[in-house]
Amino acid sequence: MNSFPDGFRALILGASGGIGQAFVQSLQANPRCAQVVGLHRQSHPRLDFDDEASIGAAAEQLHATGKFHLIINAAGVLHTADFMPEKKLGDLSYAQLEATFRVNTFGPALVLRHFSALLDRQRGVLAVISAKVGSIEDNRLGGWYSYRASKAALNMLMKTAAIEVKRGNPQAVLVSLHPGTVTTGLSKPFKGDQIGRPARVAVQEMLETLNQLNPADTGAFVSYQGERLPW
Ligand SMILES: NC(=O)c1ccc[n+]([C@@H]2O[C@H](COP(=O)([O-])OP(=O)(O)OC[C@H]3O[C@@H](n4cnc5c(N)ncnc54)[C@H](OP(=O)(O)O)[C@@H]3O)[C@@H](O)[C@H]2O)c1
């Protein structure tokens, strides 16, 4: 993480998830990182994407603690007790579309609104964890309507925010980041424990990629290996 200043501060949103927890642990073990703050639905302050006001309130509370050099949103949803990803048009419902967009798109949009102002002005990277299945161009298999569309919309929000944030903070780097398949609760019903890699490994790869990013990369959709992904 040598592109970040010695004593850098990091903020992980969705810090209770498989990937979020691994980000917190990896950054805590990094001697250059002075502080890692992890927020989730049970933390103080609380961050719940089903409660819009909690997003601005959390940012407000952290504002007083100073700027962050690295902010990562690792919250997201693919399935819940109420639904699994759609296989066909006949599975589509407002309920699933709304629940998925709330966590994968609306929450992160409000994160961009409230947390981009917390980025350090010398070195500030804000990554939203997206997914390659949100790539419109790369969609060959179909299915997973809500999840795919929520991540495609997230990518548009990130790109639009990157253009605006750059005007006020030219050093800021905003990206959508594809983590690859990772063994977590989210991927478990889809053989994630067989085809995925441990979150610890995925997070090392993603941190190395984030370390390589510079202001010219703002607005990009990148994979954990640093390659540019098609929209
Ligand atoms: N795992 C993969 O293979 C994979 C592949 C591509 C992309 N991704 C993306 O990576 C990100 C992290 O996923 P993961 O694999 O770590 O999944 P995970 O272990 O299921 O973690 C999901 C996280 O999202 C949080 N969350 C869910 N609903 C929320 C809400 N309403 N408000 C705030 N937080 C909420 C969860 O909080 P609680 O602990 O409170 O439930 C948890 O922290 C997601 O955006 C996912 O789409 C994952």
The ligand as an SDF file (V2000), in Angstrom:
LIG
                    3D

 48 52  0  0  0  0  0  0  0  0999 V2000
  -18.7390  -13.1250   -3.0600 N   0  0  0  0  0  0  0  0  0  0  0  0
  -18.6150  -13.0070   -4.3760 C   0  0  0  0  0  0  0  0  0  0  0  0
  -18.2570  -13.9810   -5.0870 O   0  0  0  0  0  0  0  0  0  0  0  0
  -18.8920  -11.6880   -5.0470 C   0  0  0  0  0  0  0  0  0  0  0  0
  -18.7220  -11.6090   -6.4440 C   0  0  0  0  0  0  0  0  0  0  0  0
  -18.9780  -10.3840   -7.0720 C   0  0  0  0  0  0  0  0  0  0  0  0
  -19.3640   -9.2820   -6.3320 C   0  0  0  0  0  0  0  0  0  0  0  0
  -19.5320   -9.4040   -4.9730 N   0  0  0  0  0  0  0  0  0  0  0  0
  -19.9440   -8.2050   -4.2230 C   0  0  0  0  0  0  0  0  0  0  0  0
  -19.1080   -8.0370   -3.1090 O   0  0  0  0  0  0  0  0  0  0  0  0
  -19.8050   -7.3270   -2.0690 C   0  0  0  0  0  0  0  0  0  0  0  0
  -19.6210   -8.0580   -0.7430 C   0  0  0  0  0  0  0  0  0  0  0  0
  -20.2480   -9.3190   -0.8270 O   0  0  0  0  0  0  0  0  0  0  0  0
  -19.8590  -10.5500    0.1200 P   0  0  0  0  0  0  0  0  0  0  0  0
  -19.5290  -11.6680   -0.7980 O   0  0  0  0  0  0  0  0  0  0  0  0
  -18.8960  -10.1350    1.1660 O   0  0  0  0  0  0  0  0  0  0  0  0
  -21.3120  -10.8630    0.7510 O   0  0  0  0  0  0  0  0  0  0  0  0
  -21.7780  -11.0730    2.2590 P   0  0  0  0  0  0  0  0  0  0  0  0
  -20.7790  -11.8680    3.0220 O   0  0  0  0  0  0  0  0  0  0  0  0
  -23.1670  -11.5840    2.1400 O   0  0  0  0  0  0  0  0  0  0  0  0
  -21.7780   -9.5840    2.8600 O   0  0  0  0  0  0  0  0  0  0  0  0
  -22.7820   -8.6710    2.4750 C   0  0  0  0  0  0  0  0  0  0  0  0
  -22.6430   -7.4170    3.2810 C   0  0  0  0  0  0  0  0  0  0  0  0
  -23.6760   -6.5120    2.8790 O   0  0  0  0  0  0  0  0  0  0  0  0
  -24.3320   -6.0640    4.0400 C   0  0  0  0  0  0  0  0  0  0  0  0
  -25.7250   -5.6800    3.8350 N   0  0  0  0  0  0  0  0  0  0  0  0
  -26.7490   -6.4360    3.3880 C   0  0  0  0  0  0  0  0  0  0  0  0
  -27.9030   -5.7320    3.4150 N   0  0  0  0  0  0  0  0  0  0  0  0
  -27.5710   -4.5010    3.9090 C   0  0  0  0  0  0  0  0  0  0  0  0
  -28.3030   -3.3170    4.1850 C   0  0  0  0  0  0  0  0  0  0  0  0
  -29.6240   -3.2330    4.0050 N   0  0  0  0  0  0  0  0  0  0  0  0
  -27.6350   -2.2470    4.6690 N   0  0  0  0  0  0  0  0  0  0  0  0
  -26.3160   -2.2950    4.8820 C   0  0  0  0  0  0  0  0  0  0  0  0
  -25.5690   -3.3780    4.6590 N   0  0  0  0  0  0  0  0  0  0  0  0
  -26.1990   -4.4630    4.1730 C   0  0  0  0  0  0  0  0  0  0  0  0
  -24.2650   -7.2480    4.9920 C   0  0  0  0  0  0  0  0  0  0  0  0
  -24.5780   -6.8360    6.3040 O   0  0  0  0  0  0  0  0  0  0  0  0
  -25.1470   -7.8610    7.4320 P   0  0  0  0  0  0  0  0  0  0  0  0
  -23.9280   -8.5870    7.9350 O   0  0  0  0  0  0  0  0  0  0  0  0
  -25.7870   -6.9660    8.4300 O   0  0  0  0  0  0  0  0  0  0  0  0
  -26.1310   -8.7660    6.7240 O   0  0  0  0  0  0  0  0  0  0  0  0
  -22.8130   -7.6290    4.7970 C   0  0  0  0  0  0  0  0  0  0  0  0
  -21.9720   -6.7310    5.4860 O   0  0  0  0  0  0  0  0  0  0  0  0
  -21.2700   -7.2310   -2.5560 C   0  0  0  0  0  0  0  0  0  0  0  0
  -21.4990   -5.9570   -3.0980 O   0  0  0  0  0  0  0  0  0  0  0  0
  -21.3410   -8.2750   -3.6640 C   0  0  0  0  0  0  0  0  0  0  0  0
  -22.3300   -7.9500   -4.6190 O   0  0  0  0  0  0  0  0  0  0  0  0
  -19.2940  -10.5780   -4.3190 C   0  0  0  0  0  0  0  0  0  0  0  0
  1  2  1  0
  2  3  2  0
  2  4  1  0
  4  5  1  0
  4 48  2  0
  5  6  2  0
  6  7  1  0
  7  8  2  0
  8  9  1  0
  8 48  1  0
  9 10  1  0
  9 46  1  0
 10 11  1  0
 11 12  1  0
 11 44  1  0
 12 13  1  0
 13 14  1  0
 14 15  2  0
 14 16  1  0
 14 17  1  0
 17 18  1  0
 18 19  2  0
 18 20  1  0
 18 21  1  0
 21 22  1  0
 22 23  1  0
 23 24  1  0
 23 42  1  0
 24 25  1  0
 25 26  1  0
 25 36  1  0
 26 27  1  0
 26 35  1  0
 27 28  2  0
 28 29  1  0
 29 30  1  0
 29 35  2  0
 30 31  1  0
 30 32  2  0
 32 33  1  0
 33 34  2  0
 34 35  1  0
 36 37  1  0
 36 42  1  0
 37 38  1  0
 38 39  2  0
 38 40  1  0
 38 41  1  0
 42 43  1  0
 44 45  1  0
 44 46  1  0
 46 47  1  0
M  CHG  2   8   1  16  -1
M  END
$$$$
